[in-house]
Amino acid sequence: MIDRIKRLEELFLHEINTHVTRLIASGHFTGFITITAVKIAKDLATAKVYYSVFGSDADKKLAERNFEELRTRIGTLLRPRLHLKRIPSFHFILDNTPEKAARVEEIFNKIEKEEKHD
């Protein structure tokens, strides 16, 4: 069962990325959007889709609104493409990890510069 969940997570990650790429091209999103992970519950009823947004706060709010709208439609969009009996209910969650990692790297760079000047 674990292997099946992992395969489904990869499949949903790919399919959602493809759909989001189309939405970005059509101007529905601004900023740089990345789907970072999909985690499916063991009962296959729900899936958490983690995404990151590199951009302004307005870009993040727009992404949040668009993902909330997409949440209600994604099952309908994926069902004919994937031919699965059961499509989970999706929940989109902002992933701040890349932003935090960039901040940590910035701090390390600042420390390194200070040590060179001493």
N, C-alpha and C positions, 0 to 999 in steps of 0.2 A: 504493500500500500504506500509506503514511504517513497519508493521509486516512482510510482504513478503520480503522486503529489508533486514531486520534483519536476517530472516531465511536464505536468500541467502548468506549473509555475513558469517554467521556461517558455512554454507555448503561449500563455497569456501575456507574458512580458513582451514577447516578440509581436504579437497581434496588437496589443495596446500601443506599443511604440510605433508601429506602422500607422495606426489610426491617428495618433497624436501628431505624427509627422505631417500627415495630410492636413490636419487642423491648423498647424503652424503655417504651412504653405498657403492656406487660404486666409490667413490673417486673424484667426480666432484667438491666438495666443501672442503675447509679446514677451521679450526676454528669451533666455535660453532654458528650455524645458528638457528635463531628462527623467525618464522612468527608471528609478534605481533598483526596485525589487518588487516582486509579487509574492505574497505569503498566503497560502491557502490553508484554511482550517482542516483538521483531520476528517471532519464530516463532509467536506467539500461544499458546505452551504455558503460560506463567506470567504472573501478574499480581500486582503489589504494590499493596495497598490501604493507604493511609496514613490514620490516624485520630488525633484528638486527644481528650483527656479533661480537662475542667476539673472538678476535684474533689480529693478526698483521695487519698492513696496507696492506700487500700483500694479506692476507686473505680477506680483505674487497674489494680490487680491483678485485680479482678472483670472489668473490660473485657477484659483480656488473656486470661483464662480463657474468657470467652464468645466472643471472636473466634477463639480456637484451636478451640473446638468448632464454631463456625460455618464455619470454614475447610473442614472435612470435609463439610459439608452444603450449602454455597452453590451448588455446581455442580448438584446435584440439584434445588434450589429454582428456579434460574434457567433450566435447560434447557427446561422446558415453556413458560415465559413468553416466551422470546426466540427460540425456533425456530432456534437456531444449530447448525451441524454440530459445532462444536468449542467447548467451554467451557474456558478456561484453569484451571490450578491456582492458587488464590488463597493469598497470604501476607499477613497483616495485620501492619502495622508501626506502632508508636507514633510519632507526629509531634509532637515537642516545640517546633516552630517557634512556634505561638501563645503558648506559655508563655514562651519566650525573648523574644519580641517584647514581651510584657507586662512582663517584667523590665527590658528596655532602656528602655521608656517610663517605668517607675517611677524608673529612675536619672536620666533626663533631667528628670523632674519635680522630683526632689530637688535636682539641680544648679540648676535654674531658681529654686527657692525660696531656695537658699543665695545666689544672685547678687542676688536682690531684697533680702535682709537685709544685704548688704554695702554 
